[in-house]
């Protein structure tokens, strides 16, 4: 019944925070709630440290949103 608890948390998140989820970003929403569920025993500091550690060695890139973007 683990999956039933996950979807309960997911549903509450959609209703309480996200309100609407686009199909294009559904995977990202699922990944966010997956992380929340799998780290539910951690406090916020531990969870933040885990996320920062996961970003080590990765590049953050930005896509331009103005008219000059090609």
Buried (B, 14 or more C-beta within 10 A) or exposed (E): EEEEEBEEBBEEBBEEEBEEBEEEEEEEBEEBBEBBBEBEEEEEEEBEEEEEEEEEEEEEEEEEEEEEEE
